[in-house]
Amino acid sequence: MESSLLDRLSRLLGGSVVSPGDGYEIDGLTPQVVVRPADRLQLSEIIRWASSEQVSLLPRGGGTRSGLGNVPRKADVVLDLGAFNRLLDYQPADMTATVEAGVTLSSLQEQLSSGGEFVPMESAVADRSTVGGILSVGAGGPLSHTYGLPREWLIGIGVMTTQGVSTKAGGKVVKNVTGYDLDKLYTGSLGTLGVIVEASFKLLPRDPQSGTLMASFPSLAASIAVGKKLLHSSAAPLGFHAVTSGVSRRLQDSVQAASQDLGLNDEETALSFSFFAGRAQATRRRLDESAALLLAEGAIAVQRIEGNSAKGMLRWITDVPAEIGRESTLVIKLSVQSKSVARTSAECSDILLFGEGPDQMADPGFGTVRLQWPESQDGPNRGAGIDQSILETVKKIRQIAHQYGGSAVVEHCPLSTKRQMDVWGDLPDSLEIMQAIKKRFDPGETLNPGRFLGGI
Amino acid sequence: MDFKRFLKGLQDIVGEKNVVYHSDDLLVFEYDGSVDRRMPDAVVFPNSTQEVSKVIALACRNRIPVVGRGTGTGLSGGAIAPPGGIQVAFTRMNRILEVDTDNRMALVEPGVINLDLDTRVRKEGLRYAPDPSSQKACSLGGNIAENSGGPHCLAYGTTTNHVLGMEVVLEDGSIVNLGSMARETTGYDLRGVFTGSEGTFGIATKIAVRLLPVPEAVRTFLAIFPDVGTACTAVSAVIEHGIVPAALEMIDALTIQAVQNVSDAGYPDDAGAVLLIELEGLCDEVDEIGKEVEAALWDTGATQVRTAQAAEERQQLWVGRNGALGALGSIAPNYFLVDGVVPRTQLAQVLGQVAEVSRKYDIPIANVFHAGDGNLHPCLLFDERKPGALENIVEAGTEVLQICVDAGGTLTGEHGVGLEKKEQMPLVFSEDDMAAMILVRDAFAPANSLNPGKIFPDGTKPVPRAHPAAPGMTV
């Protein structure tokens, strides 16, 4: 069967775009083939073929979030969109740009900076994450408190349906209510409704000045409480994050140096980051007033970083969620109302796994609390007992999230545990509508079967 | 089907006095803010989600189509009753249920007036940012249906960027929650695709929205230019400085003339265009950027620049823009409004082409628009009593839309497709594009009984009626 699928696809598309799926493992499943269509015609061919042959397709950009979602029901063919890597249109004077799905975020931002602009989307590993992947996941980043999610910046989208037909929604203008807003539907749909081929964004001008404040606090709870106050002040940062010592220990060397005077020796000490950007004078004023507020409200020490180092710190905190997965047993991302972050964090800190409470990254502005439990002392995890403990922990965390009107997504856990759960959490009462949408868009369950909420 | 029995069923749910069905009483519900009209068979005024659910379930069982109605200010025919249909009006469901300052969130019923919500939350130092020009009269429910914008959406986004969650009644009467109180949710973004679905997916009965802090400083600039072309250059210059104002509006010479006829906005007689720019932020930012804006205005040829910071003075500068549409009545008894949107850089060229259309059809066209995001509102002025005038207008309006589409724009920036533009959808979307959209509608409303006949072409060109221009109307 293995060579057969490879052979069939090679005959269909030509050998140069088809290769064995080794090295493209997803959740313990090795796809038989990786296809890298060169253009829309080939993409359409492969999709139509897969639909009619009942072969599953797993779209891929940079593969940086391939562990997200439930274990696929079928993982036959990886669909690599890497060849779709052109900036199709960029109008600095209109502050809009249209780009193919395979362009990396770094590459896009670089090309936009030539026009003095950027798209307010963030992603870990930005030099490998692609526009299509980022939209499919639909998640935000450290500055989501101000910039929201990728959905806020998407103004038009080109998607190839499971019938291999090119469709579009939205347009190239920043204000548009013509037809249904399918842009929003495709964003965060984890590639289960169609294959994103291109996207149009509205942009913002680059801020001339950046600044970051690092501050240490006697506890995570203290830093979250002060963060709330800061976010509600007139000097509010674009984003505020508080992390526990387990996370701050991973600071890269350059950032370590900057944090030396912050007194991070104590296990309980928490580290906070406040990010600012804008016009020079206003940014300086925000930094001044925020530093004063942090100290007045109980920060142990405050460190002020400007310019490129400040940007470096923002990159670090954007990348940390991707890195902590590697050394963790369990990573859960909670999304709750911003006013509930303090209580959520406090209650979650009491939930032990293998005798340890979680390390945390809290965003009291946007409402995200990321929890991470390290690998147990006995090394990499195996066995039903461990699965049970993890499932119990997840259940308790979900109860807390539910209590505060939010959700808890398992971003990382052992494969044996993942096979026994729905990583997305509680099923909403609108699940039926979601299932109905999936059924109409992908009746043959060709795209990413089983990976989404409720096994969609 | 026995209509009398159906009416009785409605009365049993909401109470006798909350069902309107005599033709005299129905007259006012025949209209909305557009040029289309149709008499509903009945209008129902529920007071709770449960009542809405029962009404819609009853209508569904009797195969009677339903449309939700806020305050009937829509400009694309969204609230016009479908043939043989009823309206569910939210006049009574107009409560602000909760204002949560800690969470910066408000929970409202769909009948709450947009400006009433903003006014209420300003008491807590917060604001509700999407501000359609009709905000004194339009409802949140309607804002959801159309994904309404407004002058300040240039900086803050439209309604969809501010909706957190909704309680929605589907066509079979079932009640479902979309989104959540948290900013990030799991599953498909149903709250996102529902917003702007023009009442065809379901009817929202509770809406949770995000609030923003009131800015520390606001400064408004009003600049007079000799003509629209020069004003467009100023718009480009401001944007090129890397400035995204909170609002950026323009009105042209004909509009200025109209405004001068009815009020004293103090515009000079030779004003060819008026530009309004509003900046918001910290004092420092507003000062710094304000200087650049002012310089750009003078550099690109403004003949006069006024500026204001205090609320009352700023209101004064906005008087002309806010009263623009109503003032058009002083020039002609009727208007037909086009909601085209084009890339900002195409504005000057498109306005030139619109002027050509004006000459070609011999129709005065007044332009009032959101210059910052390229959303035009050419108002085609006419007198419906003149034979052939209305047909002439509709043809000219269609040509203007084609111009917008050809310039890289689209049919509607904020008013919605509704009845008015449904036959023009093929100008921007292919059969396949629209088929994908209808798949989503099918998932929400398989019987297509909520506001049917809107958005998608079906060969039934609506017969427009002339719209009388009157004071108090806004665009």
Interface residues (C-beta under 8 A of the other chain):
Chain A: Q91 A93 D94 M95 T96 G116 G138 A139 G140 S144 G148 L149 R151 E152 V159 T161 V165 S166 T167 K168 A169 G171 K172 V173 V174 K175 N176 V177 T178 G179 Y180 D181 L182 D183 K184 L185 T187 G188 S189 L193 G194 L204 P205 R206 P208 H232 S234 A235 A236 G278 R279 Q281 A282 R285 R286 S335 V336 Q337 S338 K339 F366 G367 T368 G405 G406 S407 V409 W424 G425 P428 D429 S430 L431 I433 M434 A436 I437 K439 R440 F441 F452 L453 G454
Chain B: D100 D102 N103 R104 M105 E146 N147 G149 C153 G157 T158 T160 N161 V176 N177 L178 S180 M181 A182 R183 E184 T185 T186 G187 Y188 D189 L190 G192 V193 T195 G196 S197 P213 E216 S236 I239 E240 G242 I243 V244 G281 L282 D284 E285 E288 I289 V341 V342 P343 R344 T345 H370 D373 G374 N375 G408 G409 T410 L411 T412 G413 E414 H415 G416 V417 K421 M425 V428 F429 S430 D432 D433 M434 A435 A436 M437 L439 V440 R441 D442 A443 F444 I455
